[in-house]
Amino acid sequence: MDQGLFLTAGANNFVWTEHMNKVLITAALSMVPTYEGRYAVASGIAMGMPSLFTYALAFVCSSIPIPIILLLLRPVLDWFYTLPIKPVRAFAAWLERRSARKREKMRTPGKGLMGKLNARLSQDTFELIALYVFVALPLPGTGVWTGSAIATLFEMPRLKSGIAILLGNATACLIMMLLSTGVRAAI
């Protein structure tokens, strides 16, 4: 059986060489903004890839943009201000103003569970929990790309926000794996 690298998933053998296209498609989809790992998991499972392998692949690949965005978004925005193109400078200023308004709104304790949580925790802890929950919800526009941009624009600590985003990404991918395969089949 000289067919390449085998990865065992339950009773089925997954042959790497025969399924490379599926792996590459899943890996590429995992890094696309708004699609990300959460939907790449469902796509990979729908293509017949083993659920745990698909989960691991989608999680790892969708986590790649996190440090890039956390480290480079601020310098890129600062660079936008130096450009002689007025619409680019206006966009950067609009994004900064909008982020400041959203952050102030988040810092004001509201009603309900999140309001009570906000009132009891330190502001940094509350923001990290809110960031985790935001990324963990497998909804369009709430993934790694948006979470990393929010963490940067809200000037959250890079390491802590990166960990919160990673955990949220792992949770979102897990939720999608369980929904795609059924809880019993995934375990």
C-alpha positions as CSV (number, residue, x, y, z in Angstrom):
1,M,0.0,0.0,0.0
2,D,2.4,2.7,-1.2
3,Q,-0.2,5.4,-1.4
4,G,1.4,8.1,0.7
5,L,0.7,9.3,4.2
6,F,-2.3,7.8,6.0
7,L,-4.2,9.6,8.6
8,T,-6.5,7.4,10.7
9,A,-10.0,8.8,11.5
10,G,-12.1,6.2,13.2
11,A,-12.4,3.1,11.1
12,N,-11.7,4.9,7.8
13,N,-8.3,5.5,6.4
14,F,-7.8,9.0,4.9
15,V,-5.2,8.9,2.1
16,W,-3.3,12.2,1.9
17,T,-2.3,11.9,-1.8
18,E,-5.8,11.1,-3.0
19,H,-7.4,13.9,-1.1
20,M,-4.9,16.7,-1.4
21,N,-7.3,19.0,-3.3
22,K,-9.9,18.7,-0.5
23,V,-7.2,19.6,2.1
24,L,-5.9,22.6,0.1
25,I,-9.5,23.9,-0.5
26,T,-10.3,23.6,3.2
27,A,-7.0,25.3,4.2
28,A,-7.6,28.1,1.7
29,L,-11.2,28.6,2.7
30,S,-10.1,28.8,6.4
31,M,-8.1,31.9,5.7
32,V,-10.7,33.8,3.7
33,P,-12.4,36.7,5.6
34,T,-16.0,36.0,6.7
35,Y,-15.7,32.3,5.6
36,E,-12.9,31.3,7.9
37,G,-12.5,28.1,9.9
38,R,-16.1,27.9,11.0
39,Y,-17.5,27.4,7.5
40,A,-14.4,25.6,6.2
41,V,-15.1,22.9,8.8
42,A,-18.5,22.3,7.4
43,S,-17.2,22.4,3.8
44,G,-14.4,19.9,4.5
45,I,-16.8,17.5,6.3
46,A,-19.2,17.9,3.4
47,M,-16.4,16.9,1.0
48,G,-15.9,13.7,3.0
49,M,-12.9,14.6,5.1
50,P,-12.7,13.1,8.6
51,S,-14.2,15.5,11.2
52,L,-11.3,15.8,13.6
53,F,-8.7,16.2,10.9
54,T,-10.9,18.9,9.2
55,Y,-11.4,20.6,12.6
56,A,-7.6,20.7,13.2
57,L,-6.8,21.9,9.7
58,A,-9.5,24.6,9.7
59,F,-8.5,25.8,13.2
60,V,-4.8,26.1,12.4
61,C,-5.2,27.7,9.0
62,S,-7.9,30.2,10.2
63,S,-5.6,31.2,13.1
64,I,-2.8,32.3,10.8
65,P,-4.2,35.8,10.2
66,I,-4.5,36.6,13.9
67,P,-0.9,37.7,14.6
68,I,-0.6,39.4,11.2
69,I,-3.7,41.6,11.8
70,L,-2.8,42.3,15.4
71,L,0.7,43.4,14.5
72,L,0.1,45.2,11.1
73,L,-3.4,46.8,11.2
74,R,-2.3,49.8,13.4
75,P,0.9,50.6,11.3
76,V,-1.2,50.3,8.1
77,L,-3.8,52.7,9.5
78,D,-1.1,55.1,10.6
79,W,0.4,54.9,7.1
80,F,-3.0,55.7,5.6
81,Y,-2.9,59.1,7.4
82,T,0.4,59.9,5.6
83,L,-1.0,59.2,2.1
84,P,-1.9,62.2,-0.2
85,I,-5.1,60.5,-1.2
86,K,-7.9,62.2,0.7
87,P,-10.5,59.3,0.6
88,V,-7.9,56.9,2.2
89,R,-7.2,59.4,5.0
90,A,-10.9,60.0,5.5
91,F,-11.5,56.2,5.7
92,A,-8.9,55.9,8.4
93,A,-10.3,58.8,10.4
94,W,-13.8,57.4,10.0
95,L,-12.7,54.0,11.2
96,E,-10.9,55.5,14.2
97,R,-14.0,57.6,15.2
98,R,-16.3,54.7,14.8
99,S,-14.1,52.4,16.9
100,A,-13.8,55.0,19.6
101,R,-17.7,55.3,19.8
102,K,-18.1,51.6,19.9
103,R,-15.5,51.1,22.6
104,E,-17.2,53.8,24.7
105,K,-20.5,52.1,24.2
106,M,-19.0,48.8,25.3
107,R,-17.5,50.4,28.4
108,T,-20.9,51.7,29.6
109,P,-22.6,49.0,31.6
110,G,-26.0,48.2,30.1
111,K,-28.9,46.0,31.2
112,G,-29.1,42.2,31.1
113,L,-26.4,39.6,31.6
114,M,-23.6,41.4,29.7
115,G,-24.4,44.6,31.7
116,K,-24.1,42.8,35.0
117,L,-20.9,41.1,33.8
118,N,-19.5,44.5,32.7
119,A,-20.3,46.0,36.1
120,R,-18.6,43.2,38.1
121,L,-15.4,42.6,36.1
122,S,-12.4,44.8,35.3
123,Q,-12.7,46.5,32.0
124,D,-9.9,44.5,30.4
125,T,-11.4,41.2,31.6
126,F,-14.8,42.2,30.3
127,E,-13.5,43.2,26.9
128,L,-11.5,39.9,26.6
129,I,-14.6,37.9,27.5
130,A,-16.7,39.9,25.0
131,L,-14.1,39.4,22.3
132,Y,-14.0,35.6,23.0
133,V,-17.9,35.4,22.8
134,F,-17.9,37.6,19.6
135,V,-15.4,35.3,17.8
136,A,-16.9,32.1,19.2
137,L,-20.4,32.7,17.7
138,P,-20.4,31.0,14.3
139,L,-22.1,33.9,12.5
140,P,-21.0,35.8,9.4
141,G,-18.8,38.7,10.3
142,T,-17.9,37.5,13.8
143,G,-14.7,35.6,13.1
144,V,-11.0,35.9,13.5
145,W,-10.5,38.7,11.0
146,T,-13.1,41.0,12.6
147,G,-12.1,40.0,16.1
148,S,-8.5,40.8,15.4
149,A,-9.4,44.2,13.9
150,I,-11.6,45.0,16.9
151,A,-8.8,44.1,19.3
152,T,-6.4,46.4,17.4
153,L,-8.8,49.3,17.0
154,F,-9.9,49.0,20.7
155,E,-6.2,49.0,21.7
156,M,-6.6,45.8,23.6
157,P,-3.4,44.0,24.8
158,R,-2.1,41.9,21.9
159,L,-1.2,38.7,23.6
160,K,-4.3,38.5,25.7
161,S,-6.6,39.4,22.9
162,G,-4.8,36.9,20.6
163,I,-5.5,34.2,23.1
164,A,-9.1,35.2,23.4
165,I,-9.4,35.1,19.6
166,L,-7.7,31.7,19.4
167,L,-10.1,30.3,22.0
168,G,-13.1,31.8,20.3
169,N,-11.9,30.4,17.0
170,A,-11.5,26.9,18.5
171,T,-15.0,27.1,20.0
172,A,-16.6,28.3,16.7
173,C,-14.9,25.5,14.7
174,L,-15.9,23.0,17.4
175,I,-19.6,24.2,17.2
176,M,-19.6,23.9,13.4
177,M,-18.0,20.4,13.6
178,L,-20.6,19.2,16.0
179,L,-23.4,20.8,13.9
180,S,-22.0,19.3,10.7
181,T,-21.6,15.8,11.9
182,G,-23.9,15.5,14.8
183,V,-22.6,15.3,18.4
184,R,-22.3,11.6,18.6
185,A,-20.6,11.1,15.2
186,A,-18.0,13.8,16.0
187,I,-16.9,12.0,19.2
